[in-house]
């Protein structure tokens, strides 16, 4: 009911109701999947337990520091 415009509003309501914070206008410049954190262009670091990436997937891959990702043998992947 209400068309596709209702979905984002409901998602925002759900996130905020469950203690989440949505930071609009924030440019993410780094992603560390090992530490489960992202860094913005002001140098602020945000930790997460689960991340929903709703932006350009290729940009996500560019932002991940592959030096911190370890292989199953415990060696950094280059």
N, C-alpha and C positions, 0 to 999 in steps of 0.2 A: 504494500500500500504506500503510495506517495512517490513511486518511481525510483530511479537509481540514485537520486540525490539524497535519499533517506539513509542509504548504506553508510556513507562516510560519517554522518552525524551519529548514527547508532554505534559505530565503531569508536568514535571519540567518547561518547557517553560511557561505553563499556570500559574503555581504558581508564578514564578518569575515576569512574566508580570503584575500580579495583586498585586504585592508588598509583596508576601510571601517569606519566607526564608527557605531553606532546609539545615539542619545542619547534615551532614553525619559524622559518627564516634563519635556520641554523645550517651552516654549510659544514658537512662532515669531510674531514681531510685525511682521516686514518681509521682503519678497522683492525683490531687485534682479536682474532677469533679464539686464540689460546687464553688470553686474559679476560675475554668476553667484555671488551670495551671499545668505544669509539671516541675519537678526538675531533673537536671542531676547529674552525679556523682561528678561534681566539685562544686555543690551547687548552680548553676545558676538556676533561676526560669524563666520560659517562660509562658506568658499568651497567651491564644488562644480564639478565638470566635467560631471556629469549629476545631475539631481535626479529622484527618484521621489516624487511627492506622493500619499500614501495617505490623505489626510484630505479634508475637505469642499472640493469644487472651488470653490464660491462664496466660501469663506473665502480661498482662494488668490487669487482675483481681487481681493478686498478688500485684501489685503496688498501687492499689487504697486503700486509707486509709478509711476504712468503718466507722470509728468514725466520719467523717465529713459529711456523707450522712444522711440526716434526712428523717424520715418517713413522711407520709402525715399528721400525728398528731404533727409534730414538734419535735419529739424525735429522738435522734441519734440511728441508727441501729447498733447493736453489733453483 
